[in-house]
Amino acid sequence: MNIALWVLQGFLAFAFVMAGSMKAFSYEKFKKQAGDHAPAKNLALFIGLCEIAGAIGLILPWATGVVPVLTPVAASALALVMILGVGHHLQHKDPFSKAVPAFVLFVLSALVAVGRF
């Protein structure tokens, strides 16, 4: 189970660093991809930085053994961000296919949170 959680944490960290980097450092590319309902630049920057911090929190505390409880806390926080993302897509009546990645990341983050708590 530990190896499966590590693989899942690595995948999630990669996914959140990539998504967060695009929101934080390539807003125009993100806005083009997100369409008309893209959040404002400052909000996208905040969300992107939170995703990057959460990605670090998925790996670093558990790997170093320094305050390892922060890993499931980070996973829980990322799950919350993904629920808000799904809600954003549903609120704007986006096609269901736009909400699926956020939902999948929610489920995987929740699994890590439960597995590490």
C-alpha positions as CSV (number, residue, x, y, z in Angstrom):
1,M,0.0,0.0,0.0
2,N,2.9,2.3,0.8
3,I,4.4,2.0,-2.7
4,A,1.0,2.6,-4.3
5,L,0.5,5.8,-2.3
6,W,4.0,7.0,-3.2
7,V,3.3,6.4,-6.9
8,L,0.0,8.2,-6.5
9,Q,1.7,11.1,-4.7
10,G,4.3,11.4,-7.4
11,F,1.7,11.5,-10.1
12,L,-0.4,14.1,-8.3
13,A,2.7,16.2,-7.5
14,F,3.6,16.2,-11.1
15,A,0.1,17.0,-12.3
16,F,-0.3,19.9,-9.8
17,V,3.1,21.4,-10.5
18,M,2.3,21.4,-14.2
19,A,-1.2,22.8,-13.8
20,G,-0.1,25.3,-11.2
21,S,2.8,26.5,-13.2
22,M,0.6,27.2,-16.2
23,K,-1.8,29.2,-14.1
24,A,0.9,31.1,-12.2
25,F,3.5,31.7,-14.9
26,S,1.7,31.4,-18.3
27,Y,-1.6,33.1,-17.7
28,E,-2.3,33.9,-21.3
29,K,-1.9,30.2,-22.3
30,F,-4.1,29.2,-19.4
31,K,-6.7,31.8,-20.3
32,K,-6.8,30.6,-23.9
33,Q,-7.2,27.0,-22.7
34,A,-9.8,27.8,-20.1
35,G,-12.0,29.9,-22.4
36,D,-14.4,32.7,-21.4
37,H,-14.8,31.6,-17.8
38,A,-11.1,31.8,-16.8
39,P,-10.6,33.4,-13.4
40,A,-8.9,36.8,-13.2
41,K,-5.1,36.9,-13.4
42,N,-4.5,37.4,-9.7
43,L,-6.9,34.6,-8.7
44,A,-5.3,32.3,-11.2
45,L,-1.9,33.2,-9.8
46,F,-3.1,32.4,-6.3
47,I,-4.6,29.1,-7.3
48,G,-1.5,28.2,-9.2
49,L,0.8,28.9,-6.3
50,C,-1.5,26.9,-4.0
51,E,-1.3,24.0,-6.3
52,I,2.5,24.2,-6.5
53,A,2.7,24.4,-2.7
54,G,0.3,21.5,-2.3
55,A,2.5,19.4,-4.7
56,I,5.5,20.1,-2.6
57,G,3.4,19.2,0.5
58,L,2.5,15.9,-1.1
59,I,6.1,14.7,-1.2
60,L,8.5,16.6,1.1
61,P,7.0,16.1,4.6
62,W,6.5,12.4,4.2
63,A,9.8,11.8,2.5
64,T,11.8,13.7,5.1
65,G,9.9,12.6,8.1
66,V,9.7,16.2,9.3
67,V,6.1,16.9,10.3
68,P,4.7,14.1,8.1
69,V,1.1,14.9,9.0
70,L,1.4,17.8,6.5
71,T,1.3,15.3,3.6
72,P,-2.3,14.2,4.2
73,V,-3.2,17.8,5.1
74,A,-1.8,19.0,1.7
75,A,-3.7,16.2,0.0
76,S,-6.9,17.2,1.7
77,A,-6.4,20.9,0.8
78,L,-5.8,19.9,-2.9
79,A,-8.9,17.8,-2.8
80,L,-10.8,20.9,-1.6
81,V,-9.3,23.0,-4.4
82,M,-10.4,20.4,-6.9
83,I,-14.0,20.3,-5.6
84,L,-14.0,24.1,-6.0
85,G,-12.8,23.6,-9.6
86,V,-15.5,21.1,-10.4
87,G,-18.0,23.5,-8.9
88,H,-16.6,26.3,-11.1
89,H,-17.1,24.2,-14.2
90,L,-20.7,23.2,-13.2
91,Q,-21.6,26.8,-12.3
92,H,-20.6,28.1,-15.7
93,K,-22.3,25.1,-17.4
94,D,-19.1,24.1,-19.1
95,P,-19.1,20.7,-20.9
96,F,-18.8,17.8,-18.5
97,S,-15.5,16.9,-20.1
98,K,-14.0,20.1,-18.6
99,A,-14.9,19.0,-15.1
100,V,-13.6,15.5,-15.4
101,P,-9.9,16.2,-14.8
102,A,-10.7,18.2,-11.7
103,F,-12.9,15.4,-10.4
104,V,-10.3,12.7,-11.1
105,L,-7.7,14.8,-9.2
106,F,-10.1,15.2,-6.4
107,V,-10.6,11.5,-6.1
108,L,-6.9,10.7,-6.2
109,S,-6.1,13.5,-3.7
110,A,-8.8,12.2,-1.4
111,L,-7.3,8.7,-1.6
112,V,-3.9,10.0,-0.6
113,A,-5.4,11.9,2.3
114,V,-7.2,8.9,3.6
115,G,-4.3,6.6,3.0
116,R,-1.8,8.8,4.8
117,F,-4.0,9.8,7.7
